[in-house]
């Protein structure tokens, strides 16, 4: 991508109405645009990061044998009435509206009901189970106070996975596989060393659910971490009884602020019994399907990465999710030979499948180019000028010193 043709532009100063670091950085660097409170649009750079995060999630979901679907965002209230959730005061985040006919309808905040109903048309026998489906879908939540940038919004993309099993043992086995896959996801996006599987309230479904909490001063949650066991407990279930159940001791736990980046729940038969999702077992008996629910918000993950991966100059993306691998700039627009070499290097890197943002802007000063490169935070900055001669100045975003390398070494750097 030539930066002269890039749709979004950087801002000289952070937006004054953003209190969270992630939103301020992402807006200033041209990754997102704030439409209204709690509603953001993803600009080309931001959308590339979001897609990279989603692809990592997609690969891990499919490693579990899950199949991708896309469900409707408009919700039938009759299904929710069957599960007694349409008027549930605990679900006050519902967006409700009406059709022109006067019929009430909801905007999706979650998809247990419609998916369970759909599965009742496709699951009949034990031979149809287990089955796992997931989606990336826009969700709407009527938050009283949207805040924390991308981490508490009113419209967002959610990856929600649902499992359908024959027995509790089958659910438990998949549940643990999914928990492991979640930790692989957070490792791959760069959050693994700060993210903990965290015991939390199971609500109406089970004794505990599992949250995945990333340690950050910007977090809204308080967790207690056992670093030796690599697990944590949410403050909401931090009781002597819970500690005894989990075999943990207060003296080994460290209190931290954290951001929830994912969660998994055992749903049991709550939805299948209410909506008639049953199967016939090997003995011909009808039984309710046993379900689980597993969520990650890719946009929230992006916001958390921005919170953790930045310095005083701007963002510093992990390589796995960065919008491009390299930020190439030519500092000699008046020297045709240098310009031609920069153009040729841009084409060559692209031919090797290396993602490059090429700062070919004629109107930008050298200082503006360097400032924008630091703000945008692509992992490697490549500079060509008269001073570099037949070499390329290469500097990692997280390092202070640059070095001169040749094209062969550069290609090898990205193909490692």
Secondary structure, 3 states (H helix, E strand, C coil): CEHHHCCCCCCCCCCCCCCCHHHHHHHHCCCEEEEECCEEEECHHHHHHHHHHHHHHHHHHHHCCCEECCCCCEECHHHHHHCCCCCCHHHCCCEEEECCCCCEEEECCCCHHHHHHHHCCCCCEHHHCCEEEEEEEEEECCCCCCECHHHECCEEEEEEEEEEECCHHHHHHHHHHHHHHHHHHHHHHCCHHHEEEEEEECCCCCCEEEEEEEECCCCCEEEEEECCCCEEEEHHHCCHHHHHHHCCCHHHCEEEEEEEEEEEEEEECHHHHHHCCEEECCCCCEEECEEEEEEECHHHHHHHHHHHCEECCEECCCCCCCCCCEEEEECCCCCHHHHHHHHHHHHHHHHCCCCEEEECCCCCCHHHHHHHHHHHCCCEEEEECCCCCCCEEEEECCCCCCEEECHHHHHHHHCC
